[in-house]
Amino acid sequence: MSKDKVSHIQEQWRVERPDIDSSPVGVVGRVHRLGNYLRREILAVYREHGLGEGEFDILATLRRRGAPFTMLPTDLGRQTMVTSGGISKQLDRLEASGLVERSVSSDDARKRLVTLTAKGKSVIDAAYTEHMENEARLLTDLDPADREALEGILGRWLAAVEAANEPPGE
């Protein structure tokens, strides 16, 4: 394995604290460092389309929902990585930009619906296309077998972490 910064950190801890197993940082430290790097690269693409992370997430959620690209704000909150407090602020910005519209539900006047506009659909389609190209570029250093193995391992790990952290009743 090639030496990276985490390898050096582990070596230093093995010398200074040989009584503690530093192997977890080999995984967690690398995932954390990779996450920081990947996030920076991903956000650069979003910015090129005038979007922040939460805005991209909301538009992408509406888009992949399929026609009529409409959801309740509470459902958007559950299906995105945007906090419930952040949804309203993000929706205000998206609505001001003409990317979503909010309307009253015909079924229940107490409910507000969020709908992707034609402009919003165009923006998210372009942003998503470039986002996938960027993610493919970020994975070019992995051979296909390693990429497939990593996807499976991370998927199982994330599913276990999510299951352990889901609030009851969700």
Protein Blocks (a to p, Z undefined) as FASTA:
>chain_A
ZZdfklmmmmmmmmmmmmbcfklmmmmmmmmmmmmmmmmmmmmmmmmnopafklmmmmmm
mmmnopehiacfklmmmmmcbdfklmmmmmmmmmmnopaccdddfklmkbccddddfklm
mmmmmmmmmmmmmmmmmmmmpcfklmmmmmmmmmmmmmmmmmmmgcghZZ
